[in-house]
Amino acid sequence: LYGCFRALRHWRLYLIGIKHLILEVDAKYIKDMLNNPDLQPNATINRWIQGILLFDFELRHIPADKHRGPDALSRRPPTDEEQKQTEEMEKWLDDTTFFSVIMKEPDRIYDLPSYQTGPNKHEEILTQIRYFLMTLKTPSFSTTQA
């Protein structure tokens, strides 16, 4: 899982926008981990999953006996440069998460509920309903539907 995260993160500038990216792995369980990220045992693994799911790809399982060469890369010890990259990856994940939250915010100040200067249509209808409940006098609605 960490290898997938590192590879996608490293090549992200080339992978962004690719429509038919195929990611081949020799570990079958990765697909389940990506489909159920909240069930993972710790926050670090969930962060890797969060980073992986930023990309659009198809995950394919290739049995280990057909996947011999790449396995050696995952067994070597990390270098000093890779240790520094780990810190950068954490910052990158924080930034992308923050950016996705910002993108969900309203585009203009006029769209913010707190910017509304007067009562809106629904508030006027609720005011008329409240008036009816207190006085039992029929309010005059402009239409029969709210």
Secondary structure as GFF3:
##gff-version 3
##sequence-region A 1 146
A	DSSP	alpha_helix	2	10	.	.	.	ID=ss1
A	DSSP	alpha_helix	12	15	.	.	.	ID=ss2
A	DSSP	beta_strand	21	25	.	.	.	ID=ss3
A	DSSP	alpha_helix	29	35	.	.	.	ID=ss4
A	DSSP	three_ten_helix	37	39	.	.	.	ID=ss5
A	DSSP	alpha_helix	43	52	.	.	.	ID=ss6
A	DSSP	beta_strand	57	61	.	.	.	ID=ss7
A	DSSP	three_ten_helix	64	66	.	.	.	ID=ss8
A	DSSP	alpha_helix	71	74	.	.	.	ID=ss9
A	DSSP	alpha_helix	80	103	.	.	.	ID=ss10
A	DSSP	three_ten_helix	109	111	.	.	.	ID=ss11
A	DSSP	three_ten_helix	113	115	.	.	.	ID=ss12
A	DSSP	alpha_helix	121	135	.	.	.	ID=ss13
###
